[in-house]
Amino acid sequence: MEVARPTIDEFLTDQRRRLSASTYRRYDDVVDLLRRSLDGYAYQSLSKQEGVLWEKRRKQDEEAGSFCNTFGPEKIPENLGEFLATS
C-alpha cells in the first residue's frame, strides 16, 4: 500500500488555489479544524493494512506521516461524523 495521491493536504491546498482568496479565507478556520480532527482521530477508521502504513509513516516522521499527509480525499466523508459530532 502506498501513500495516496493527492493526499488530503494536497487536495485541500489545491482547493485554496481554485477558490478566490476571500472565499478561502472564510473557509480557512474550518479547513484547519477539519485537518486537526482527521489527524487526531481518523486513524481509528483505518483498515488493518492502512493502519500499518499510517503507523510506519508516523513513527518515521510524525508530520509527514500524519493522516492528512498519507491518505486521499476519499477518506474525508467517512470521517466527517467525528468532526461534526456535538457533545
SERO-4910 file (N, C-alpha, C, O; in steps of 0.05 Angstrom, whole numbers):
BEGIN
 pado doro    nc1    nc2    nc3   cac1   cac2   cac3    cc1    cc2    cc3    oc1    oc2    oc3
  Met    A     17    -24      0      0      0      0     18     25      0     38     26     14
  Glu    A     11     44    -16     26     69    -19     11     93     -8    -14     91     -4
  Val    A     25    115     -5     13    140      2     -6    149    -21      2    146    -44
  Ala    A    -29    158    -14    -48    167    -34    -39    192    -49    -24    209    -37
  Arg    A    -46    195    -73    -42    220    -89    -67    227   -102    -78    211   -117
  Pro    A    -78    250    -97    -67    270    -79    -73    262    -50    -93    248    -45
  Thr    A    -57    271    -32    -63    268     -4    -85    287      4    -92    305    -12
  Ile    A    -96    284     27   -117    303     36   -105    331     37   -119    350     29
  Asp    A    -81    334     48    -69    361     49    -65    372     21    -69    396     17
  Glu    A    -56    356      2    -52    365    -26    -79    374    -38    -81    394    -51
  Phe    A   -100    358    -33   -127    364    -42   -136    391    -31   -146    408    -46
  Leu    A   -133    395     -5   -142    420      8   -125    444     -2   -136    466     -6
  Thr    A    -99    440     -7    -83    461    -18    -92    468    -46    -93    492    -54
  Asp    A    -99    448    -62   -109    453    -89   -135    469    -88   -140    486   -105
  Gln    A   -152    463    -68   -177    478    -65   -171    508    -59   -186    525    -68
  Arg    A   -150    512    -44   -142    540    -38   -135    555    -64   -143    578    -67
  Arg    A   -122    541    -82   -115    554   -108   -139    558   -125   -141    577   -140
  Arg    A   -158    540   -123   -182    540   -140   -201    562   -132   -214    575   -149
  Leu    A   -204    567   -106   -223    587    -95   -211    615    -95   -186    618    -94
  Ser    A   -227    634    -95   -217    662    -92   -206    665    -64   -213    650    -46
  Ala    A   -188    684    -61   -175    689    -35   -196    695    -14   -194    685      9
  Ser    A   -216    711    -20   -236    718      0   -253    694      8   -259    691     32
  Thr    A   -260    678    -11   -275    654     -5   -259    635     13   -269    624     33
  Tyr    A   -234    630      5   -218    612     21   -213    622     49   -213    607     68
  Arg    A   -210    648     52   -206    660     79   -230    653     97   -227    648    121
  Arg    A   -254    653     86   -278    646    101   -277    617    110   -288    610    131
  Tyr    A   -265    600     94   -264    571     99   -240    563    115   -239    541    126
  Asp    A   -220    580    117   -194    573    128   -195    561    156   -182    540    161
  Asp    A   -210    573    174   -212    562    201   -225    535    202   -216    517    217
  Val    A   -246    531    186   -259    505    185   -241    484    173   -240    462    183
  Val    A   -227    491    152   -209    472    140   -187    464    159   -179    441    161
  Asp    A   -177    483    174   -156    478    194   -167    459    216   -154    440    224
  Leu    A   -192    464    225   -204    446    245   -209    418    234   -204    398    248
  Leu    A   -217    416    209   -221    390    196   -194    375    195   -193    351    202
  Arg    A   -173    389    186   -147    376    185   -138    365    212   -129    343    215
  Arg    A   -142    382    233   -135    373    260   -152    349    269   -141    331    282
  Ser    A   -177    350    263   -194    327    270   -186    302    256   -183    281    269
  Leu    A   -181    304    230   -172    280    215   -146    269    226   -143    245    230
  Asp    A   -127    287    230   -101    278    240   -103    267    269    -86    250    276
  Gly    A   -122    276    284   -124    267    312   -141    242    316   -136    227    335
  Tyr    A   -161    237    298   -180    216    304   -185    196    281   -193    174    286
  Ala    A   -180    205    256   -189    188    234   -173    162    231   -183    143    218
  Tyr    A   -150    160    243   -135    135    242   -152    112    253   -147     88    246
  Gln    A   -171    118    270   -188     97    283   -205     83    262   -215     61    268
  Ser    A   -209     95    240   -227     83    219   -212     67    198   -224     57    180
  Leu    A   -185     65    201   -169     52    181   -172     21    182   -176      9    203
  Ser    A   -169      9    158   -167    -20    157   -140    -28    169   -123    -11    174
  Lys    A   -137    -54    173   -112    -63    185    -88    -56    167    -68    -46    177
  Gln    A    -90    -59    141    -69    -53    122    -63    -23    122    -40    -15    123
  Glu    A    -84     -7    122    -80     23    123    -67     31    149    -50     49    150
  Gly    A    -75     18    171    -64     25    197    -34     19    199    -19     34    211
  Val    A    -26     -3    186      3    -10    186     18     12    171     39     21    181
  Leu    A      8     20    148     22     41    133     23     67    149     44     79    151
  Trp    A      1     75    160      0    100    176     19     99    199     34    118    204
  Glu    A     19     78    214     36     75    238     65     76    230     81     89    244
  Lys    A     72     63    209    100     63    199    109     91    192    131    100    200
  Arg    A     93    105    177    100    132    169    101    151    193    118    168    195
  Arg    A     82    148    211     81    165    235    105    162    252    115    181    263
  Lys    A    114    137    255    138    132    271    163    143    259    181    151    273
  Gln    A    164    144    232    187    155    218    188    185    220    210    197    224
  Asp    A    165    198    217    164    227    217    135    235    223    118    231    206
  Glu    A    130    244    247    102    249    255     87    268    237     63    263    231
  Glu    A    100    289    227     86    308    210     81    296    182     59    297    172
  Ala    A    102    284    170    100    272    144     81    248    144     67    243    125
  Gly    A     80    235    167     63    211    170     35    217    181     21    199    189
  Ser    A     28    243    182      1    249    192    -20    237    174    -15    230    151
  Phe    A    -44    234    184    -66    223    169    -70    238    143    -73    226    121
  Cys    A    -70    265    144    -75    282    121    -52    281    100    -56    288     77
  Asn    A    -28    273    109     -6    271     90     -2    242     80     17    236     66
  Thr    A    -20    225     88    -18    197     80    -41    188     62    -37    173     43
  Phe    A    -65    196     69    -89    186     55   -102    208     38    -97    232     41
  Gly    A   -118    199     19   -131    217     -1   -157    228      8   -168    219     29
  Pro    A   -168    246     -8   -193    259      0   -217    240      2   -238    247     14
  Glu    A   -215    216     -9   -237    197     -7   -241    189     22   -262    177     29
  Lys    A   -221    194     40   -224    187     68   -238    209     84   -245    205    107
  Ile    A   -243    232     72   -257    253     86   -286    246     94   -293    248    117
  Pro    A   -303    238     74   -331    233     81   -335    213    104   -352    218    121
  Glu    A   -320    192    104   -325    171    125   -316    181    153   -323    168    173
  Asn    A   -302    203    154   -293    213    180   -306    240    188   -298    252    208
  Leu    A   -325    249    173   -339    274    179   -356    272    204   -360    292    218
  Gly    A   -366    248    211   -382    245    234   -368    253    260   -379    266    277
  Glu    A   -343    245    262   -326    252    285   -322    282    286   -324    295    307
  Phe    A   -317    294    262   -312    323    260   -337    339    268   -335    359    281
  Leu    A   -360    330    259   -385    344    263   -399    337    289   -419    350    296
  Ala    A   -389    317    303   -402    308    328   -405    331    348   -387    348    351
  Thr    A   -427    331    362   -431    350    383   -432    335    410   -440    312    411
  Ser    A   -424    349    431   -424    335    457   -449    343    472   -452    333    495
***
